[in-house]
Amino acid sequence: MVGKESDRLTQLIEPIVAQLGYELVGIEFDGRSRVLRVYIDRAEGIVVDDCSRVSYQVSGMLDVEDPIPGQYQLEVSSPGLDRPLFTLSHFERFIGSIANIRLRMPVDNRRRVKGRIVGVEGEEILVEEDTGTLRLPYGAIDRARLVPEFQKTTNKG
């Protein structure tokens, strides 16, 4: 869900999430499975009770406002380790991290990119790969998620 529908949902949901003390990370709507996903976060992290609180409040508002025609399922979740990136500020916040990016339209004849976010310049995301740095127009990005990186530990025994 992009454009006006997504903006309207964000306008409806964000104040509720903020009032409860959370950050609205983003919203996804899968039209095939009819699932509305609302991602929330806060500095202390998210537990199941947080998701339940937000779900209860958002569900009530959605019942009244009815912004999505037909039946759908509401899911409230933490962004997880493979956190989705929805805004330019998300890309700025995670400079230095690796991301999987799916594009709406090809850039350099590619629709999928995996690389390290090295910067944001205006409306472009700079992603470094083994072959060099790509400039991806923000408007060309369909979906982006962080790739969890784990440090190796050695067992000295």
Backbone as a chain_set.jsonl record, in Angstrom:
{"seq": "MVGKESDRLTQLIEPIVAQLGYELVGIEFDGRSRVLRVYIDRAEGIVVDDCSRVSYQVSGMLDVEDPIPGQYQLEVSSPGLDRPLFTLSHFERFIGSIANIRLRMPVDNRRRVKGRIVGVEGEEILVEEDTGTLRLPYGAIDRARLVPEFQKTTNKG", "coords": {"N": [[0.852, -1.168, 0.0], [0.786, 2.009, -1.036], [1.284, 5.569, -1.365], [-1.582, 7.699, -1.188], [-3.335, 6.083, 0.347], [-1.627, 4.763, 2.169], [-0.513, 7.001, 3.426], [-2.783, 8.055, 4.637], [-3.444, 5.995, 6.446], [-1.154, 6.103, 8.061], [-1.46, 8.683, 9.15], [-3.716, 8.228, 10.698], [-2.919, 6.178, 12.472], [-0.405, 6.817, 13.632], [-0.63, 8.938, 15.689], [-1.93, 7.553, 17.757], [-0.146, 5.474, 18.387], [2.073, 7.018, 19.205], [0.963, 8.356, 21.412], [0.747, 6.271, 23.161], [3.351, 5.905, 23.787], [5.227, 4.895, 21.997], [7.245, 4.457, 19.005], [6.138, 4.799, 15.72], [7.228, 2.752, 13.378], [6.62, 1.907, 10.785], [4.192, 1.001, 8.238], [2.705, -1.772, 6.643], [0.745, -3.146, 4.053], [-0.531, -6.073, 2.925], [-2.098, -6.909, 0.175], [-2.898, -9.339, -0.933], [-2.916, -11.342, 1.112], [-4.382, -9.911, 2.832], [-3.429, -8.568, 5.149], [-2.67, -6.183, 7.542], [0.168, -4.764, 8.656], [1.636, -3.307, 11.426], [4.408, -1.723, 12.517], [6.129, -1.198, 15.487], [8.257, 0.526, 17.853], [10.566, 1.156, 20.547], [12.991, 2.604, 22.759], [13.612, 0.784, 24.808], [12.967, -1.584, 23.687], [10.588, -4.005, 22.396], [7.885, -5.868, 23.699], [5.518, -8.606, 23.903], [3.238, -7.683, 25.311], [3.324, -4.95, 24.75], [2.714, -4.908, 22.031], [0.117, -5.918, 22.143], [-1.223, -3.864, 23.577], [-1.048, -1.705, 21.764], [-2.301, -2.851, 19.542], [-4.941, -3.203, 20.47], [-5.826, -0.538, 20.832], [-5.419, 0.595, 18.251], [-6.985, -1.091, 16.684], [-9.585, -0.495, 17.577], [-9.836, 2.164, 16.665], [-9.601, 1.731, 13.896], [-11.89, 0.253, 13.407], [-13.836, 2.213, 13.745], [-13.102, 4.289, 11.921], [-12.779, 2.895, 9.514], [-10.826, 2.571, 7.237], [-9.904, 0.72, 5.394], [-11.312, -1.118, 2.9], [-13.438, -3.994, 3.194], [-12.584, -7.214, 4.696], [-9.76, -7.733, 6.854], [-6.67, -8.574, 8.465], [-5.171, -7.414, 11.42], [-1.881, -6.908, 12.411], [0.408, -6.258, 14.923], [3.712, -5.477, 15.503], [7.167, -5.799, 16.558], [9.967, -4.249, 14.902], [11.978, -6.095, 14.554], [15.082, -8.0, 13.997], [15.696, -7.898, 11.309], [14.95, -5.355, 10.457], [12.53, -3.32, 8.815], [12.997, -0.667, 6.453], [11.554, 2.352, 6.034], [11.587, 5.114, 5.551], [13.467, 8.038, 4.427], [14.869, 9.017, 6.612], [15.163, 6.686, 8.111], [17.05, 5.293, 6.571], [19.21, 7.053, 6.86], [19.627, 6.854, 9.619], [20.566, 4.273, 9.821], [23.034, 4.192, 8.529], [25.957, 2.544, 7.575], [25.055, 0.04, 8.061], [24.088, -3.163, 6.649], [21.846, -3.743, 3.976], [19.04, -5.337, 2.407], [17.579, -4.582, -0.585], [14.743, -4.049, -2.512], [13.727, -3.031, -5.673], [11.337, -0.907, -7.307], [11.604, -0.214, -9.931], [14.1, -1.004, -12.338], [17.532, -0.332, -11.553], [20.581, 0.256, -12.936], [20.065, -2.042, -14.449], [19.081, -3.806, -12.533], [16.971, -5.2, -10.036], [17.171, -5.939, -7.486], [19.179, -5.306, -4.669], [21.929, -5.736, -2.558], [23.735, -4.423, -0.015], [26.029, -2.232, 1.801], [24.766, 0.517, 3.526], [25.893, 3.645, 2.838], [25.41, 6.313, 2.787], [23.145, 9.142, 2.526], [21.984, 11.245, 0.158], [20.247, 13.957, -0.536], [17.502, 12.862, -2.248], [18.498, 10.359, -2.67], [19.809, 7.132, -1.974], [22.867, 5.903, -0.935], [24.57, 3.035, -1.642], [26.952, 0.676, -0.909], [28.582, -1.839, -2.667], [30.432, -4.838, -3.515], [31.298, -4.237, -6.053], [31.32, -1.496, -6.218], [29.868, 1.783, -5.535], [26.413, 2.292, -5.485], [23.867, 4.544, -6.522], [20.783, 4.939, -5.395], [17.619, 5.959, -6.269], [15.336, 7.201, -3.926], [12.59, 7.052, -4.441], [12.468, 4.87, -6.132], [12.612, 2.656, -4.596], [11.067, -0.229, -3.499], [10.901, -1.929, -1.309], [12.773, -2.345, 1.668], [15.076, -3.865, 3.867], [16.973, -4.332, 6.853], [19.955, -6.285, 7.131], [20.676, -8.624, 9.464], [23.632, -8.512, 11.402], [26.027, -10.474, 12.897], [28.434, -10.747, 15.43], [31.304, -12.719, 15.453], [32.294, -14.947, 17.974], [35.018, -16.224, 19.759], [35.858, -19.298, 21.213], [37.875, -19.767, 23.791], [39.431, -22.206, 25.167]], "CA": [[0.0, 0.0, 0.0], [1.599, 3.206, -1.155], [0.571, 6.77, -1.745], [-2.578, 8.315, -0.322], [-3.867, 5.11, 1.304], [-0.623, 4.574, 3.205], [-0.425, 8.26, 4.164], [-3.985, 8.162, 5.48], [-3.288, 5.057, 7.568], [-0.125, 6.649, 8.952], [-2.072, 9.805, 9.874], [-4.66, 7.691, 11.678], [-2.286, 5.276, 13.434], [0.758, 7.394, 14.322], [-0.932, 9.609, 16.961], [-2.284, 6.553, 18.774], [1.102, 4.81, 18.769], [2.872, 7.992, 19.945], [0.3, 8.602, 22.694], [1.035, 5.126, 24.029], [4.773, 5.945, 24.13], [6.019, 4.121, 21.045], [7.543, 5.023, 17.694], [5.59, 4.071, 14.578], [8.308, 2.524, 12.425], [6.025, 1.891, 9.46], [2.979, 0.216, 8.004], [2.654, -2.541, 5.394], [-0.518, -3.829, 3.808], [-0.421, -7.101, 1.897], [-3.429, -7.028, -0.406], [-3.261, -10.742, -1.2], [-3.276, -12.032, 2.352], [-5.234, -8.973, 3.571], [-2.826, -8.349, 6.464], [-2.124, -4.866, 7.823], [1.225, -4.879, 9.663], [2.045, -2.053, 12.04], [5.669, -1.941, 13.222], [6.369, -0.228, 16.551], [9.528, 0.351, 18.545], [10.958, 2.101, 21.59], [14.389, 2.398, 23.163], [13.726, -0.402, 25.67], [12.559, -2.761, 22.927], [9.159, -4.304, 22.358], [7.466, -7.194, 24.167], [4.178, -8.971, 23.444], [2.247, -6.807, 25.937], [3.335, -3.686, 24.007], [1.972, -5.152, 20.788], [-1.296, -6.068, 22.519], [-1.757, -2.537, 23.917], [-1.189, -0.921, 20.539], [-3.295, -3.522, 18.714], [-6.268, -2.919, 21.02], [-6.17, 0.855, 20.551], [-5.478, 0.81, 16.8], [-8.129, -1.85, 16.187], [-10.783, 0.283, 17.87], [-9.885, 3.297, 15.749], [-9.844, 1.225, 12.54], [-13.308, -0.127, 13.339], [-14.632, 3.435, 13.621], [-12.728, 5.029, 10.698], [-12.943, 1.962, 8.397], [-10.042, 3.059, 6.109], [-9.594, -0.362, 4.46], [-12.545, -1.832, 2.574], [-13.414, -5.451, 3.329], [-11.974, -7.805, 5.884], [-8.307, -7.827, 6.893], [-6.138, -8.935, 9.775], [-4.221, -6.453, 11.958], [-0.744, -7.45, 13.157], [1.307, -5.254, 15.479], [4.956, -6.207, 15.695], [8.429, -5.065, 16.621], [10.587, -4.336, 13.579], [12.843, -7.275, 14.509], [16.484, -7.823, 13.603], [15.728, -7.53, 9.886], [14.103, -4.164, 10.503], [12.209, -2.674, 7.543], [13.352, 0.741, 6.333], [10.433, 2.963, 5.34], [11.765, 6.538, 5.26], [14.849, 8.495, 4.24], [15.517, 9.116, 7.928], [15.564, 5.33, 8.51], [18.307, 5.002, 5.887], [20.238, 7.869, 7.518], [19.844, 6.297, 10.958], [21.266, 2.994, 9.745], [24.258, 4.258, 7.724], [26.935, 1.584, 8.084], [24.41, -1.277, 8.124], [23.816, -3.84, 5.379], [20.41, -3.824, 3.692], [18.486, -5.938, 1.192], [16.683, -3.583, -1.157], [14.015, -4.431, -3.725], [13.38, -1.815, -6.392], [10.134, -0.892, -8.144], [12.087, -0.124, -11.305], [15.519, -1.366, -12.351], [18.639, 0.617, -11.512], [21.706, -0.515, -13.498], [19.479, -3.313, -14.89], [18.863, -4.682, -11.377], [15.814, -4.885, -9.184], [17.536, -6.306, -6.104], [20.509, -4.84, -4.286], [22.33, -5.998, -1.18], [24.989, -3.729, 0.237], [26.13, -1.407, 3.001], [24.287, 1.892, 3.371], [27.024, 4.529, 3.14], [25.002, 7.703, 2.867], [21.903, 9.625, 1.939], [22.201, 12.568, -0.431], [18.966, 14.397, -1.086], [16.528, 11.781, -2.393], [19.22, 9.163, -3.1], [20.456, 6.284, -0.981], [24.139, 5.4, -1.447], [24.774, 1.668, -1.165], [28.231, 0.147, -1.385], [28.687, -3.268, -2.932], [31.799, -5.231, -3.895], [31.639, -3.643, -7.351], [31.318, -0.041, -6.127], [28.75, 2.429, -4.857], [25.215, 2.564, -6.285], [22.987, 5.627, -6.087], [19.416, 4.459, -5.594], [16.578, 6.959, -5.987], [14.43, 6.762, -2.871], [11.307, 6.738, -5.065], [12.549, 3.592, -6.849], [12.672, 1.568, -3.618], [9.794, -0.869, -3.163], [11.003, -2.522, 0.021], [14.15, -2.456, 2.156], [15.209, -4.436, 5.215], [18.339, -4.522, 7.323], [20.469, -7.647, 7.219], [21.319, -8.747, 10.775], [25.049, -8.871, 11.416], [26.398, -11.046, 14.179], [29.871, -10.832, 15.639], [31.782, -14.044, 15.824], [33.044, -15.018, 19.225], [35.885, -17.409, 19.796], [35.885, -20.028, 22.473], [39.242, -20.091, 24.191], [39.211, -23.125, 26.258]], "C": [[0.899, 1.231, 0.0], [0.702, 4.397, -1.454], [-0.428, 7.214, -0.705], [-3.124, 7.357, 0.721], [-2.911, 4.927, 2.474], [-0.491, 5.83, 4.062], [-1.61, 8.405, 5.118], [-3.889, 7.228, 6.684], [-2.256, 5.572, 8.565], [-0.699, 7.794, 9.778], [-3.038, 9.33, 10.951], [-3.951, 6.948, 12.813], [-1.187, 5.947, 14.252], [0.42, 8.113, 15.63], [-1.26, 8.627, 18.09], [-1.017, 5.882, 19.305], [1.956, 5.749, 19.625], [2.284, 8.253, 21.33], [0.574, 7.467, 23.687], [2.531, 5.022, 24.371], [5.685, 5.163, 23.209], [6.301, 4.93, 19.798], [6.843, 4.166, 16.646], [6.71, 3.952, 13.556], [7.761, 2.559, 11.008], [4.827, 0.967, 9.405], [3.122, -0.501, 6.669], [1.269, -3.148, 5.268], [-0.314, -4.795, 2.661], [-1.832, -7.367, 1.382], [-3.864, -8.454, -0.671], [-3.709, -11.457, 0.057], [-4.179, -11.174, 3.24], [-4.743, -8.788, 5.007], [-2.263, -6.93, 6.525], [-1.116, -5.028, 8.951], [1.617, -3.481, 10.126], [3.29, -2.366, 12.868], [5.882, -0.822, 14.225], [7.716, -0.51, 17.206], [9.613, 1.366, 19.677], [12.337, 1.707, 22.065], [14.573, 1.117, 23.975], [13.424, -1.697, 24.928], [11.063, -3.005, 23.09], [8.92, -5.723, 22.867], [6.014, -7.409, 23.718], [3.108, -8.048, 24.043], [2.174, -5.451, 25.241], [2.501, -3.824, 22.734], [0.478, -5.263, 21.065], [-1.933, -4.716, 22.823], [-2.023, -1.727, 22.662], [-2.278, -1.528, 19.659], [-4.713, -3.18, 19.176], [-6.717, -1.511, 20.641], [-6.347, 1.12, 19.051], [-6.703, 0.105, 16.214], [-9.434, -1.086, 16.406], [-10.939, 1.459, 16.917], [-10.202, 2.838, 14.331], [-11.299, 0.801, 12.361], [-14.188, 1.101, 13.115], [-14.374, 4.112, 12.279], [-12.931, 4.205, 9.424], [-12.171, 2.386, 7.131], [-9.707, 1.998, 5.059], [-10.88, -1.123, 4.169], [-12.379, -3.343, 2.736], [-12.737, -5.898, 4.604], [-10.453, -7.847, 5.734], [-7.899, -8.182, 8.314], [-5.119, -7.886, 10.185], [-3.142, -7.201, 12.727], [0.097, -6.277, 13.641], [2.555, -5.985, 15.92], [6.117, -5.256, 15.956], [9.063, -5.161, 15.235], [11.54, -5.525, 13.446], [14.267, -6.959, 14.074], [16.62, -7.425, 12.147], [14.773, -6.364, 9.641], [13.808, -3.594, 9.113], [12.59, -1.195, 7.594], [12.29, 1.405, 5.465], [10.717, 4.383, 4.855], [13.238, 6.864, 5.006], [15.572, 8.571, 5.583], [15.906, 7.74, 8.472], [16.904, 4.976, 7.862], [19.451, 5.791, 6.515], [20.616, 7.28, 8.87], [20.688, 5.022, 10.92], [22.421, 3.004, 8.75], [25.291, 3.353, 8.383], [26.375, 0.172, 8.168], [24.216, -1.843, 6.718], [22.305, -3.953, 5.212], [20.162, -4.621, 2.418], [17.449, -4.963, 0.674], [16.065, -4.136, -2.432], [13.507, -3.147, -4.368], [12.103, -1.977, -7.202], [10.499, -0.903, -9.618], [13.583, -0.395, -11.295], [16.443, -0.15, -12.269], [19.872, -0.189, -11.914], [21.257, -1.923, -13.879], [19.253, -4.304, -13.754], [17.654, -4.215, -10.595], [16.061, -5.256, -7.732], [18.97, -5.893, -5.843], [20.736, -5.241, -2.833], [23.677, -5.329, -0.979], [24.909, -2.898, 1.499], [25.647, 0.008, 2.688], [25.438, 2.815, 3.78], [26.637, 6.002, 3.173], [23.638, 7.948, 2.264], [22.203, 11.034, 1.449], [20.917, 12.992, -1.125], [17.974, 13.256, -1.075], [17.188, 10.486, -2.867], [19.869, 8.459, -1.92], [21.74, 5.766, -1.626], [24.412, 4.05, -0.8], [26.061, 1.135, -1.769], [28.171, -1.365, -1.493], [30.145, -3.579, -3.25], [32.244, -4.519, -5.166], [31.665, -2.115, -7.329], [30.08, 0.475, -5.429], [27.63, 2.721, -5.843], [24.455, 3.731, -5.663], [21.562, 5.187, -6.417], [18.43, 5.578, -5.289], [15.605, 6.406, -4.948], [13.084, 6.335, -3.45], [11.291, 5.42, -5.814], [12.509, 2.397, -5.897], [11.267, 1.075, -3.287], [9.805, -1.318, -1.711], [12.474, -2.617, 0.403], [14.132, -2.987, 3.581], [16.682, -4.544, 5.57], [18.684, -6.003, 7.307], [21.16, -7.754, 8.58], [22.779, -9.169, 10.635], [25.392, -9.348, 12.821], [27.908, -11.121, 14.276], [30.223, -12.247, 16.038], [32.548, -13.954, 17.141], [33.88, -16.283, 19.168], [35.863, -17.998, 21.186], [37.315, -20.389, 22.78], [39.139, -21.001, 25.389], [40.335, -23.977, 26.441]], "O": [[1.672, 1.453, 0.932], [-0.482, 4.247, -1.755], [-0.178, 7.127, 0.497], [-3.356, 7.757, 1.861], [-3.328, 4.935, 3.633], [-0.37, 5.739, 5.284], [-1.451, 8.828, 6.263], [-4.212, 7.618, 7.806], [-2.461, 5.486, 9.776], [-0.452, 7.87, 10.982], [-3.162, 9.963, 12.0], [-4.335, 7.072, 13.976], [-1.054, 5.674, 15.445], [1.132, 7.915, 16.615], [-0.901, 8.859, 19.245], [-0.837, 5.74, 20.515], [2.501, 5.334, 20.648], [3.022, 8.359, 22.309], [0.623, 7.685, 24.898], [2.932, 4.156, 25.148], [6.798, 4.804, 23.593], [5.674, 5.963, 19.559], [6.944, 2.94, 16.68], [7.098, 4.943, 12.938], [8.362, 3.169, 10.124], [4.493, 0.265, 10.36], [3.597, 0.074, 5.69], [0.689, -3.609, 6.251], [0.035, -4.388, 1.553], [-2.653, -7.974, 2.069], [-5.056, -8.759, -0.641], [-4.756, -12.103, 0.072], [-4.679, -11.638, 4.264], [-5.526, -8.844, 5.956], [-1.478, -6.527, 5.666], [-1.484, -5.384, 10.071], [1.891, -2.594, 9.318], [3.241, -3.169, 13.8], [5.825, 0.357, 13.875], [8.246, -1.618, 17.13], [8.827, 2.311, 19.746], [12.799, 0.597, 21.8], [15.591, 0.44, 23.837], [13.605, -2.784, 25.475], [10.375, -2.298, 23.826], [9.647, -6.654, 22.52], [5.37, -6.488, 23.215], [2.167, -7.671, 23.345], [1.098, -4.86, 25.144], [1.688, -2.958, 22.412], [-0.335, -4.753, 20.294], [-3.05, -4.444, 22.383], [-3.091, -1.134, 22.51], [-3.091, -0.799, 19.091], [-5.584, -2.901, 18.353], [-7.843, -1.311, 20.186], [-7.298, 1.782, 18.635], [-7.379, 0.654, 15.343], [-10.287, -1.04, 15.52], [-12.034, 1.724, 16.419], [-10.987, 3.482, 13.634], [-11.872, 0.972, 11.284], [-15.172, 1.036, 12.38], [-15.317, 4.472, 11.575], [-13.225, 4.765, 8.367], [-12.775, 2.547, 6.07], [-9.274, 2.334, 3.957], [-11.477, -1.708, 5.073], [-11.318, -3.898, 2.45], [-12.37, -5.096, 5.464], [-9.93, -7.979, 4.628], [-8.701, -8.096, 9.244], [-4.277, -7.502, 9.373], [-3.442, -8.027, 13.589], [0.458, -5.401, 12.855], [2.479, -6.992, 16.625], [6.061, -4.073, 15.622], [8.728, -6.065, 14.469], [11.873, -5.919, 12.329], [14.614, -5.806, 13.818], [17.545, -6.701, 11.78], [13.924, -6.393, 8.751], [14.727, -3.403, 8.317], [12.516, -0.558, 8.645], [12.141, 1.062, 4.292], [10.15, 4.814, 3.851], [14.129, 6.078, 5.324], [16.75, 8.227, 5.679], [16.879, 7.631, 9.219], [17.789, 4.426, 8.518], [20.547, 5.258, 6.684], [21.794, 7.217, 9.219], [21.428, 4.726, 11.859], [22.764, 1.964, 8.187], [25.476, 3.391, 9.599], [27.129, -0.788, 8.327], [24.183, -1.105, 5.733], [21.577, -4.221, 6.168], [20.958, -4.589, 1.479], [16.543, -4.563, 1.405], [16.766, -4.627, -3.317], [12.932, -2.288, -3.699], [11.822, -3.057, -7.722], [9.815, -1.506, -10.444], [14.265, -0.048, -10.33], [16.167, 0.907, -12.837], [20.172, -1.21, -11.295], [21.987, -2.889, -13.658], [19.235, -5.514, -13.983], [17.356, -3.024, -10.503], [15.262, -4.931, -6.853], [19.857, -6.097, -6.672], [19.85, -5.103, -1.99], [24.642, -5.628, -1.682], [23.882, -2.854, 2.178], [26.07, 0.616, 1.704], [25.902, 2.774, 4.92], [27.449, 6.848, 3.548], [23.059, 7.094, 1.593], [22.62, 11.9, 2.218], [20.55, 12.452, -2.169], [17.636, 12.736, -0.012], [16.513, 9.61, -3.408], [20.4, 9.087, -1.004], [21.706, 5.248, -2.742], [24.477, 3.932, 0.424], [26.238, 1.142, -2.987], [27.774, -2.069, -0.564], [30.99, -2.684, -3.254], [33.429, -4.231, -5.339], [32.006, -1.5, -8.34], [29.334, -0.284, -4.81], [27.854, 3.315, -6.897], [24.406, 3.882, -4.442], [21.191, 5.08, -7.586], [18.405, 6.093, -4.171], [15.114, 5.284, -5.077], [12.5, 5.353, -2.991], [10.218, 4.894, -6.109], [12.388, 1.254, -6.339], [10.402, 1.839, -2.859], [8.838, -1.111, -0.977], [13.32, -2.931, -0.433], [13.287, -2.61, 4.392], [17.528, -4.809, 4.715], [17.813, -6.861, 7.452], [22.135, -7.045, 8.826], [23.112, -10.061, 9.855], [25.075, -8.685, 13.808], [28.584, -11.511, 13.324], [29.541, -12.882, 16.843], [33.326, -13.03, 17.382], [33.471, -17.287, 18.586], [35.852, -17.287, 22.191], [37.907, -21.229, 22.102], [38.792, -20.574, 26.491], [40.326, -24.829, 27.329]]}, "num_chains": 1, "name": "protein.A"}
